């Protein structure tokens, strides 16, 4: 653990009388949205000296997210991944990603 980071012991369980699982903390509910209801944003990060374009947050099922990512990677000729509801693309290609996602019907914040 790095200096200055706090250790989180919140695991979704209570230590009262016996061991019990707290359902509110362990269950994450995600509402699935159709593409036109999304309001996506872009972020740029540097990873190992390379620029990565992030777009999200997506509220899609795993299968729909993978289909959309696969179609985008083929049309943009770049690598990418989907992690925690965000799509990551290699390179500084925000404008190209925006054009392709708008063709698929996704909306963006202004």
GIQUIWO-V551836 format. One record per run of one state. SS is the DSSP state (H for helix, E for strand, - for the rest). FROM is the first residue (numbers start at 1). LEN is the number of residues. If there is no record, write none. Layout:
SS|FROM|LEN ; SS|FROM|LEN
//
This chain:
-|1|12 ; E|13|2 ; -|15|5 ; E|20|2 ; -|22|1 ; H|23|4 ; -|27|8 ; H|35|3 ; -|38|2 ; E|40|8 ; -|48|2 ; E|50|7 ; -|57|5 ; H|62|15 ; -|77|3 ; E|80|4 ; -|84|2 ; E|86|5 ; -|91|3 ; H|94|10 ; -|104|4 ; E|108|1 ; -|109|2
//
